[in-house]
Amino acid sequence: MFLAIYNCFLIPIVVAFSIEDHTALTVLNVFTDVMFMVDIIFNFRTSYINNKGEEVVITRKIARNYLSHDFTFDLLASLPVD
């Protein structure tokens, strides 16, 4: 959650005020990008509750559900802006 808040506040400030990249900012940006990509990988393995109220733990069904619902949004949100 912290990384999403970071992206919402700091990136517009850096872009609006043309703040030069510092080593710490670069490291934090790369770390944030990597963590969002790791989140996508975890979502392919995270069970979900189907419409019947049952927990789905079959990997193929989890992947199909993720690809049809949230994957596109997550991928676009996690692509580096630079």
N, C-alpha and C positions, 0 to 999 in steps of 0.2 A: 504494500500500500504506500509505503514511503517513497518508493521509486516512481509511482504514478504521480504523486503530489509533487515530487521534484521536477518531473517533466512538465507538469502543468504550470509551474511558477517560474522556474529558472530558465528554461529554454526561451520563452518569449522575452524575458528580460535581456538575455544575452543577444538575441537577434535584434531587438529594438534599440539597444544602446551600443551595439557593435563592440561588445566586450571581447578582448583578445583571449584566445585560448591559453590557459595556463595548464601546467602539467596535472594539477589536481583535478581541474575541470575535465580534462581529456580522459583521465583514468576513471572518473566517476561516470562519464558518458559511455565509455566502453563497457564498464561494469553493468550499467543499466541496460544497455542493448543486449548483452550476453544473458542477463537474468530474464529478460522478456523472452528470449529465444528458448531458454531452459523451461520457462513456464509453458510454452507451446508444446514442448516434448512431454512434460508431465501431464498435460491435458489429454494426450493420447492414451495415457495409462490410468486416468482417474475415473473411477466408477461413477455412475449417475443413476438417478431414480427415474424409471420410465413412467408412462401414463397410468399404468396399473398400480403404481406404488411399489414396484419391485426394484431392488438394486441390481443393476446390470454390471457384471464383472467380466464378461467375455470381451477380449481385446478387440476383436473385429467389429463388434457392435458399438463399442465405445468409440473407436476411430471413425466409424461411419457417422455416428451421431455428432461427434465433434466437427468433422468435415462439413456436415450439412447445416450446422448451426453457428458456431462461434469462430471457426478457423479463419475465415476470410478477414473478419474484423481484427482478430488477434494478430494475424500476419501483417496487415496494413499498419496496425498500431505499433508493431515492434520493429519495423524497418527503420534503419538509421536515417536521420534527416540529412546528415552531412553529405 
